[in-house]
Amino acid sequence: MLDLDILSFIVTGASETGHFNWAFVIKHALNLAILVGILVYFLRIPIKAGLEKRKANMSREIDEAKQSIETAKVKYDEYSVKLDKLGAEITELKDSISKLGETEKDELITNARQTCELIKKDSKDTIELEAFRAKQEIQEEVVKNSLEIAEGIIKEKMDGSYNTKAVDNLINQIEDGKWLQ
């Protein structure tokens, strides 16, 4: 343990007599200077090498960071240009699709109108054909009924042997439709 006198001397630098002990301070200052000198002499090279190594590492890291920043700037510029081009392409595609949609819409409307006209024409032709067929059927029915009535009247008015052949001939011509010519 430290003696109380030594402790007070270290703190105050005075001895029991109360005078300042310069010899003690000079001895310890000289010891400290020698210790620091020895440390500097032996540790100067490793500390210097360590500091230089640290400086080189920091320089290298700074250079790498600068290079990374430059690379990032170049990539950013490339992507900005690509993004601008992509925006222009998207706008062009929208316009193209819009125009194509309008063209297809116009074509569909034109095709629908043409189809409608064809349906109208086909319907008109079908109606005319059905009317013609109905007219023919009615004429045939009228002719058939007229023939039956005429045949009945002629048979009543004539005797069986008189001009039977001529009447049959006339009936055959009427049935064949030759009477229309």
CYANA upper distance limits for C-alpha pairs under 8 A (distance plus 0.5 A):
  2 LEU  CA      6 ILE  CA      7.29
  2 LEU  CA      7 LEU  CA      7.22
  3 ASP  CA      7 LEU  CA      6.87
  4 LEU  CA      8 SER  CA      6.68
  5 ASP  CA      9 PHE  CA      6.58
  5 ASP  CA     16 GLU  CA      8.44
  6 ILE  CA     10 ILE  CA      6.59
  7 LEU  CA     11 VAL  CA      6.72
  8 SER  CA     12 THR  CA      6.35
  8 SER  CA     13 GLY  CA      8.02
  8 SER  CA     14 ALA  CA      8.27
  9 PHE  CA     13 GLY  CA      5.22
  9 PHE  CA     14 ALA  CA      5.75
  9 PHE  CA     15 SER  CA      6.39
 10 ILE  CA     14 ALA  CA      8.40
 13 GLY  CA     20 PHE  CA      6.35
 13 GLY  CA     21 ASN  CA      6.81
 13 GLY  CA     25 VAL  CA      8.20
 14 ALA  CA     18 GLY  CA      5.82
 14 ALA  CA     19 HIS  CA      5.87
 14 ALA  CA     20 PHE  CA      5.00
 14 ALA  CA     21 ASN  CA      6.35
 15 SER  CA     19 HIS  CA      6.57
 15 SER  CA     20 PHE  CA      7.22
 15 SER  CA     21 ASN  CA      7.21
 21 ASN  CA     25 VAL  CA      7.25
 22 TRP  CA     26 ILE  CA      6.55
 23 ALA  CA     27 LYS  CA      6.58
 24 PHE  CA     28 HIS  CA      6.81
 25 VAL  CA     29 ALA  CA      6.42
 26 ILE  CA     30 LEU  CA      6.37
 27 LYS  CA     31 ASN  CA      6.63
 28 HIS  CA     32 LEU  CA      6.55
 29 ALA  CA     33 ALA  CA      6.56
 30 LEU  CA     34 ILE  CA      6.62
 31 ASN  CA     35 LEU  CA      6.61
 32 LEU  CA     36 VAL  CA      6.56
 33 ALA  CA     37 GLY  CA      6.41
 34 ILE  CA     38 ILE  CA      6.54
 35 LEU  CA     39 LEU  CA      6.59
 36 VAL  CA     40 VAL  CA      6.46
 37 GLY  CA     41 TYR  CA      6.46
 38 ILE  CA     42 PHE  CA      6.61
 39 LEU  CA     43 LEU  CA      6.01
 39 LEU  CA     44 ARG  CA      8.08
 40 VAL  CA     44 ARG  CA      5.58
 41 TYR  CA     45 ILE  CA      8.47
 43 LEU  CA     47 ILE  CA      6.37
 44 ARG  CA     48 LYS  CA      6.33
 45 ILE  CA     49 ALA  CA      6.42
 46 PRO  CA     50 GLY  CA      6.45
 47 ILE  CA     51 LEU  CA      6.52
 48 LYS  CA     52 GLU  CA      6.51
 49 ALA  CA     53 LYS  CA      6.46
 50 GLY  CA     54 ARG  CA      6.54
 51 LEU  CA     55 LYS  CA      6.49
 52 GLU  CA     56 ALA  CA      6.55
 53 LYS  CA     57 ASN  CA      6.61
 54 ARG  CA     58 MET  CA      6.55
 55 LYS  CA     59 SER  CA      6.51
 56 ALA  CA     60 ARG  CA      6.50
 57 ASN  CA     61 GLU  CA      6.54
 58 MET  CA     62 ILE  CA      6.49
 59 SER  CA     63 ASP  CA      6.60
 60 ARG  CA     64 GLU  CA      6.59
 61 GLU  CA     65 ALA  CA      6.49
 62 ILE  CA     66 LYS  CA      6.61
 63 ASP  CA     67 GLN  CA      6.56
 64 GLU  CA     68 SER  CA      6.49
 65 ALA  CA     69 ILE  CA      6.55
 66 LYS  CA     70 GLU  CA      6.64
 67 GLN  CA     71 THR  CA      6.56
 68 SER  CA     72 ALA  CA      6.46
 69 ILE  CA     73 LYS  CA      6.57
 70 GLU  CA     74 VAL  CA      6.66
 71 THR  CA     75 LYS  CA      6.64
 72 ALA  CA     76 TYR  CA      6.39
 73 LYS  CA     77 ASP  CA      6.59
 74 VAL  CA     78 GLU  CA      6.65
 75 LYS  CA     79 TYR  CA      6.49
 76 TYR  CA     80 SER  CA      6.43
 77 ASP  CA     81 VAL  CA      6.68
 78 GLU  CA     82 LYS  CA      6.63
 79 TYR  CA     83 LEU  CA      6.31
 80 SER  CA     84 ASP  CA      6.62
 81 VAL  CA     85 LYS  CA      6.66
 82 LYS  CA     86 LEU  CA      6.43
 83 LEU  CA     87 GLY  CA      6.55
 84 ASP  CA     88 ALA  CA      6.79
 85 LYS  CA     89 GLU  CA      6.58
 86 LEU  CA     90 ILE  CA      6.52
 87 GLY  CA     91 THR  CA      6.73
 88 ALA  CA     92 GLU  CA      6.65
 89 GLU  CA     93 LEU  CA      6.51
 90 ILE  CA     94 LYS  CA      6.58
 91 THR  CA     95 ASP  CA      6.71
 92 GLU  CA     96 SER  CA      6.47
 93 LEU  CA     97 ILE  CA      6.38
 94 LYS  CA     98 SER  CA      6.46
 95 ASP  CA     99 LYS  CA      6.58
 96 SER  CA    100 LEU  CA      6.46
 97 ILE  CA    101 GLY  CA      6.40
 98 SER  CA    102 GLU  CA      6.70
 99 LYS  CA    103 THR  CA      6.60
100 LEU  CA    104 GLU  CA      6.56
101 GLY  CA    105 LYS  CA      6.47
102 GLU  CA    106 ASP  CA      6.62
103 THR  CA    107 GLU  CA      6.61
104 GLU  CA    108 LEU  CA      6.48
105 LYS  CA    109 ILE  CA      6.63
106 ASP  CA    110 THR  CA      6.56
107 GLU  CA    111 ASN  CA      6.47
108 LEU  CA    112 ALA  CA      6.41
109 ILE  CA    113 ARG  CA      6.62
110 THR  CA    114 GLN  CA      6.63
111 ASN  CA    115 THR  CA      6.46
112 ALA  CA    116 CYS  CA      6.47
113 ARG  CA    117 GLU  CA      6.62
114 GLN  CA    118 LEU  CA      6.65
115 THR  CA    119 ILE  CA      6.54
116 CYS  CA    120 LYS  CA      6.60
117 GLU  CA    121 LYS  CA      6.56
118 LEU  CA    122 ASP  CA      6.40
119 ILE  CA    123 SER  CA      6.36
120 LYS  CA    124 LYS  CA      6.52
121 LYS  CA    125 ASP  CA      6.54
122 ASP  CA    126 THR  CA      6.40
123 SER  CA    127 ILE  CA      6.47
124 LYS  CA    128 GLU  CA      6.58
125 ASP  CA    129 LEU  CA      6.47
126 THR  CA    130 GLU  CA      6.44
127 ILE  CA    131 ALA  CA      6.41
128 GLU  CA    132 PHE  CA      6.51
129 LEU  CA    133 ARG  CA      6.60
130 GLU  CA    134 ALA  CA      6.44
131 ALA  CA    135 LYS  CA      6.44
132 PHE  CA    136 GLN  CA      6.62
133 ARG  CA    137 GLU  CA      6.50
134 ALA  CA    138 ILE  CA      6.51
135 LYS  CA    139 GLN  CA      6.55
136 GLN  CA    140 GLU  CA      6.43
137 GLU  CA    141 GLU  CA      6.45
138 ILE  CA    142 VAL  CA      6.46
139 GLN  CA    143 VAL  CA      6.41
140 GLU  CA    144 LYS  CA      6.37
141 GLU  CA    145 ASN  CA      6.48
142 VAL  CA    146 SER  CA      6.32
143 VAL  CA    147 LEU  CA      6.37
143 VAL  CA    174 ILE  CA      8.40
144 LYS  CA    148 GLU  CA      6.65
144 LYS  CA    175 GLU  CA      8.13
145 ASN  CA    149 ILE  CA      6.62
146 SER  CA    150 ALA  CA      6.29
147 LEU  CA    151 GLU  CA      6.17
147 LEU  CA    171 ILE  CA      7.60
147 LEU  CA    174 ILE  CA      8.37
148 GLU  CA    152 GLY  CA      6.51
149 ILE  CA    153 ILE  CA      6.59
150 ALA  CA    154 ILE  CA      6.37
151 GLU  CA    155 LYS  CA      6.39
151 GLU  CA    171 ILE  CA      8.49
152 GLY  CA    156 GLU  CA      6.69
153 ILE  CA    157 LYS  CA      6.65
154 ILE  CA    158 MET  CA      6.41
155 LYS  CA    159 ASP  CA      7.38
155 LYS  CA    160 GLY  CA      7.72
158 MET  CA    162 TYR  CA      6.92
160 GLY  CA    164 THR  CA      7.14
163 ASN  CA    167 VAL  CA      6.72
164 THR  CA    168 ASP  CA      6.55
165 LYS  CA    169 ASN  CA      6.62
166 ALA  CA    170 LEU  CA      6.67
167 VAL  CA    171 ILE  CA      6.56
168 ASP  CA    172 ASN  CA      6.63
169 ASN  CA    173 GLN  CA      6.77
170 LEU  CA    174 ILE  CA      6.66
171 ILE  CA    175 GLU  CA      6.56
172 ASN  CA    176 ASP  CA      6.56
173 GLN  CA    177 GLY  CA      6.69
173 GLN  CA    178 LYS  CA      5.83
173 GLN  CA    179 TRP  CA      6.74
174 ILE  CA    178 LYS  CA      6.51
174 ILE  CA    179 TRP  CA      5.85
177 GLY  CA    181 GLN  CA      8.19
